[in-house]
Amino acid sequence: MKYLLLGIIQGLTEFLPVSSSGHLVILKHWMNLQDEGVVLEVILHFATLLAIIIFFRRKILEYATKEKISLIIIGTIPIALIGVLFKDKIQSLFSNYFLVTVTLSLTGLILFMSRNSKENKDNIDLKMAFVIGVAQALALTPGISRSGITVATALLLGIKRKKAFEFSFILAIPALLGALIINIPDICETTIDIHNLVTGGISAFISGLFALWIFYKIVRNKDLYLFSYYLWFVAAVSLLLFLLVQIH
């Protein structure tokens, strides 16, 4: 039941701009799943990767040109470098509950800043792709929403909403594949029951497809900033509960 719940939370929060990693850190803290390391996180991310491929199957083919592949490569460089060079440091952050309350609040601020963006650009150039890639790299920190910060950054750069949504998730494909590859040794050594991982993966895949459809409507209707209030609420409540437990 725990893994089913974690899978659903992963699928919804991976694509909605509220940070799946932040929610999982909080849930694992209160559900006593802290010892699982990064393996569960990677498996659930792989399930949501499959959801992206299914949802964007036609758009992915459109990116099979020299120009558009160059955008993906440039946008992937920041997260590839940081992910490889600081892998152990990043993994250690997933046990930092207090950090997540701060980064969730920061994500809320970034989303709120995008509310007045003026989108007038149909095309993304290499410089824009790199800036969005840097934003994606920041989302390696738990509590920073990958979808939220990349879409918001694209909007702040003046990119039109549909293109910002599309590029954000296609850019996620090599990043999620890379995370799976560099964590294969940890996955092979995990003690988590395979049935639990499959349960979590399937629920993450199904809820992820649903969340992608919802998120597209949210971005199109210019309601992205509304998630700021949710993130600030979750951060405040999580911090308050944490402090109360520490006091007692």
C-alpha positions in Angstrom: 0.0 0.0 0.0 2.9 2.4 0.8 4.5 1.9 -2.5 1.2 2.3 -4.4 0.7 5.6 -2.6 4.3 6.7 -3.3 3.9 5.8 -7.0 0.7 7.9 -7.3 2.3 10.8 -5.5 5.4 10.5 -7.8 3.4 10.5 -11.0 1.2 13.5 -10.0 4.0 15.6 -8.5 6.6 14.8 -11.2 4.6 16.6 -13.8 2.7 19.1 -11.8 5.0 21.9 -10.7 5.2 20.9 -7.1 8.4 18.8 -6.9 8.0 15.0 -6.7 11.3 14.7 -4.9 10.3 17.2 -2.3 7.0 15.3 -1.6 8.8 12.0 -1.5 11.3 13.2 1.0 8.5 14.4 3.2 6.4 11.3 2.8 9.4 8.9 3.4 10.2 10.9 6.5 6.8 10.4 8.1 6.3 6.8 6.7 9.8 5.6 7.9 11.1 4.8 4.5 14.3 6.8 4.8 16.7 3.9 4.4 15.6 3.1 0.9 18.2 5.6 -0.5 17.8 6.9 -4.1 16.7 3.5 -5.7 13.0 4.0 -5.2 13.3 7.6 -6.5 15.0 6.4 -9.7 12.5 3.6 -10.4 9.6 6.0 -10.0 11.3 8.5 -12.2 11.8 5.8 -14.9 8.1 5.0 -14.8 7.3 8.7 -15.4 9.9 8.8 -18.2 7.8 6.2 -20.0 4.7 8.4 -19.4 6.6 11.3 -21.1 7.5 9.1 -24.1 4.0 8.0 -24.6 2.5 11.4 -24.2 5.0 13.2 -26.5 5.5 10.3 -29.0 4.7 12.5 -32.0 6.6 15.5 -30.8 9.7 13.4 -30.1 9.9 12.5 -33.8 9.7 16.2 -34.7 12.8 16.8 -32.6 14.8 14.3 -34.8 16.5 17.1 -36.7 20.0 18.5 -36.4 18.9 21.8 -35.2 16.4 20.5 -32.5 18.7 17.8 -31.3 21.4 20.5 -30.8 19.0 22.3 -28.5 18.4 19.1 -26.4 22.2 18.4 -26.2 23.0 22.0 -25.1 20.1 21.9 -22.6 21.3 18.6 -21.2 24.9 19.6 -20.6 24.4 21.4 -17.2 22.5 18.5 -15.6 24.9 15.9 -17.0 27.9 17.7 -15.6 26.4 18.4 -12.2 24.8 15.0 -11.9 28.1 13.2 -12.6 30.4 15.4 -10.6 28.2 15.8 -7.5 26.3 12.5 -7.5 27.0 11.6 -3.9 26.4 15.1 -2.6 23.1 15.2 -4.4 22.0 11.9 -3.0 22.8 13.0 0.5 20.3 15.9 0.1 17.4 13.4 -0.1 17.6 12.9 3.6 17.6 16.6 4.4 14.0 17.3 5.5 14.6 20.9 6.5 16.2 21.7 3.1 13.1 20.6 1.3 10.9 23.0 3.2 13.2 25.8 1.9 13.4 24.6 -1.7 9.6 24.1 -1.9 9.2 27.7 -0.9 11.8 28.7 -3.5 10.0 26.8 -6.2 6.8 28.6 -5.3 8.6 32.0 -5.6 9.8 31.1 -9.1 6.4 30.0 -10.3 4.9 33.2 -8.9 7.4 35.3 -10.8 6.3 33.8 -14.1 2.7 35.1 -13.7 3.5 38.3 -15.6 5.7 36.9 -18.3 5.2 38.1 -21.9 5.5 35.1 -24.2 6.2 36.2 -27.8 8.8 33.8 -29.1 8.0 30.8 -31.2 11.5 29.4 -31.4 14.1 28.4 -28.9 17.8 29.3 -29.6 20.9 27.7 -28.2 21.3 30.3 -25.5 17.7 29.8 -24.3 18.2 26.1 -24.3 21.3 26.4 -22.1 19.5 28.7 -19.6 16.6 26.3 -19.4 19.1 23.5 -19.0 20.7 25.3 -16.0 17.3 25.6 -14.5 16.8 21.8 -15.0 20.1 21.2 -13.2 18.9 23.1 -10.2 16.0 20.7 -9.9 18.5 17.9 -8.9 18.0 19.5 -5.5 14.9 17.9 -3.8 12.1 20.4 -3.5 12.9 22.2 -6.7 10.3 21.2 -9.3 11.9 20.2 -12.6 8.8 20.8 -14.6 8.0 24.0 -12.7 11.3 25.6 -12.9 12.0 24.7 -16.6 8.6 25.9 -17.8 8.7 29.0 -15.6 12.2 29.8 -16.9 11.1 29.4 -20.5 8.1 31.7 -19.9 10.4 34.3 -18.3 12.6 34.1 -21.4 9.5 35.0 -23.5 8.9 31.6 -25.0 5.3 30.8 -25.8 3.4 28.5 -23.5 2.9 25.5 -25.7 6.5 25.5 -26.8 7.7 26.0 -23.2 5.6 23.0 -22.0 6.8 20.8 -24.9 10.5 21.6 -24.6 10.5 21.2 -20.9 9.4 17.6 -21.0 11.4 16.5 -24.1 14.5 17.9 -22.4 13.7 15.7 -19.4 14.1 12.5 -21.4 17.9 12.4 -21.5 18.1 13.6 -18.0 15.9 10.9 -16.6 17.7 8.3 -18.7 21.0 9.5 -17.3 19.8 9.3 -13.8 18.7 5.7 -14.4 22.1 4.7 -15.9 24.3 6.2 -13.2 22.3 4.6 -10.5 22.2 1.1 -12.0 24.7 -0.2 -9.4 22.5 1.0 -6.6 19.4 -0.6 -8.2 21.2 -3.9 -8.6 22.1 -3.9 -4.9 18.8 -2.8 -3.5 17.0 -4.9 -0.9 13.5 -3.5 -1.8 11.1 -6.2 -2.9 10.7 -6.3 -6.7 6.9 -6.4 -6.3 6.9 -3.2 -4.4 9.0 -1.5 -7.0 6.7 -2.7 -9.8 3.6 -1.6 -7.9 5.1 1.9 -7.4 6.2 2.1 -11.0 2.9 1.2 -12.5 1.0 3.6 -10.3 3.5 6.3 -11.1 3.1 5.7 -14.9 -0.7 5.9 -14.8 -0.9 8.9 -12.6 1.9 10.6 -14.6 0.0 10.4 -17.8 -3.0 12.0 -16.1 -0.8 14.7 -14.6 0.7 15.6 -18.0 -2.7 16.2 -19.4 -3.7 18.3 -16.4 -0.5 20.3 -16.5 -0.8 21.2 -20.2 -4.2 22.7 -19.5 -2.8 24.6 -16.5 0.0 26.1 -18.5 -2.2 27.0 -21.5 -4.7 28.8 -19.2 -1.9 30.8 -17.5 -2.6 29.4 -14.1 0.9 28.1 -13.3 1.5 30.7 -10.6 -1.4 29.3 -8.5 0.7 26.4 -7.5 2.9 28.9 -5.5 0.2 29.0 -2.8 0.1 25.2 -2.5 3.9 25.0 -2.3 4.1 27.6 0.4 1.4 25.9 2.3 3.1 22.5 2.2 6.4 24.0 3.1 5.0 25.9 6.1 3.0 22.9 7.4 5.9 20.5 6.9 8.3 22.8 8.8 5.8 23.4 11.6 5.3 19.6 12.1 9.0 19.1 12.0 9.6 21.8 14.7 6.8 20.4 16.9 8.3 17.0 16.8 11.8 18.4 17.7 10.3 20.3 20.6 8.6 17.3 22.0 
